[in-house]
Amino acid sequence: MTDAGGDRRFPRDVRLRRPLDFKAVYAGRLSVAAGPLVLYGLRQPEATTATRLGLSVSRRVGKAVVRNRWKRRLRDVFRRLRARLPAGFDLVVVVRAVGPPRAGAAGVAAIERLLLDLVGRLVRKIGRRAGAAGPSDQGSSPDPAKSSPPGQGS
């Protein structure tokens, strides 16, 4: 049952399962959106842990068949991209009301590109927020003259 393409399982340790996990990600208030997907994210306290995925597909997206198709497609894409994603994040993907995902390999490739783009944007956004959180991060200077934009310093 092993696949030459790598590990195709979706083990419990890479899933968000408890409502508290979802609430923590939503409470972080960091999200990016593109097309039919909205991605919420939160950096885990231990950066060495695996990136975990949670899915939220409401009834507005469609009937059960359509919602399950979205979930299967997103889990499959996450499995494929898991090695390329940064470690130590909790991610929640929310599907907007758009109907079923595109079929075939082209649909899978489109969702892969979209998810990689969203994760990259979210990681940059989290990094900017962490950089603005305190002067001790990455050599930030508490001196306002050094941290002002070019042309506006003394």
N, C-alpha and C positions, 0 to 999 in steps of 0.2 A: 504494500500500500504506500510505499514511499514514492515520491515524485522526483524526477531528475531536476526539476526546477526549484527545489528547496522544500522547506517545511511549509506544508499547506494547512496545518491545523490552526485553530483559533482557540488556544487554551484559555482557561479561566483567568490567568494572571495578566492577560492583555485585554481584558474586557472590563468596562465599567458596568457593575451589576447593581449596586445599591443606590437607592434614591439619594442618599447623602453624598455619594461620589458625584452624581450629576449636579446636585445643588451647589457643591463646592466649585465646580467648573463654571456654572452659570454665575455664581457670586463673584468670581474673578473679573467678570465684565470685560473680557477680551475676546473679540470676535472679528472675523473677516468673512466676506461673502462674495460670491461670484456665481453667476448662472443659477442653477437650481439648488446650490448648497450654501449653507451657513456653517462655519466652523468656529466653535468655541474652544478655548484652550487654557490650560493652567499648568505651570511648571510644578512638578512634584518636588517635595523637600529633598529626596535622595535622587540625585541626577543619574545614578547608575541603574535605576529601575527601568523596566521596559515601558515604552510608550503604550498607553492603554486607550482603547476606543470605545465610545458609547454612541449609539444611534438613536435618533428621534425622528420618527416618520409618522406624522399625524394623519388622521382620517381625511383631511382636506386634500391630501396627495392623491387619494383614490381608494378604491375598494381593497380588500385584504390581499388580493392577488398582486396588485400593483405595489402596495406597501412592502410586501414580502420580497418582490422582485428587486426593489430598491435596496432593501437590507442585504439580500444575498449578494448583489452586485458590489455594494460598499464593503462588505466583509471580504469578498474576494480581492478587491483592489487593495485593501489594507494588508491582506496576507502577502500580496505580491510586493508591496512597497515597504513592508515592515523593516527590512534591512537598511533601506535608504532613509528612513525617518530618524530624526534626532531622538536620543533616549531621554527619558525623564519627563514626559509630558502626558497629561490627561487630555484627550480630545473628544469632543462631542460633535457629531455631524448631524445637522438638522436639514431635512429635505423640505424645500418649499413646495407649494402646491403647483405641480407642473405636469402631472401625468406620469406614465411609465418611462423608465430610462431607455436610451437608444439601444437597439439590439445589436448583437454581433461584436466582432473584435473592434470595430470602429467606436462603438459605444463604450467598451471597456477602456480603450486607449484614451478617449476623451475624458472619462472620469478620472483615470490615472493622472493625466496632465493637470486637470482641475484641482484634484486633491493635493498633488505635489506643490502647485502654485499657492494654494491656500495655506498649507503647512508652512511653507517658506515665508509667506507674508506674516503669518501669526507669530512665528519664531522671532522675526525681526521686530515686530510690535512688542512682544514680551521683552526682548532685549533692550529696546528703547525705554520701556517703562522701568525696567530694573536699573538701567543706567541713570535715569532721572530720580531714582529712589534715594540715592545717597552719594556723597562725594567719595566714599571709600572704594567704589566700584571702578575698575579699569583706569586708575590714575586720574580721576576727575579732580580738578583743582577747586578748592573753596574760594579762591581769589576771583571776584567778579570781573576784574579787568582781563584776566586770562580766559575766562569762560564766555565772554561776550562775543557776539558775531563779528566777523571782520568788518572793519570800518566804523564800528560803534564803540570801540574801547578808548582808553585814555591815551 
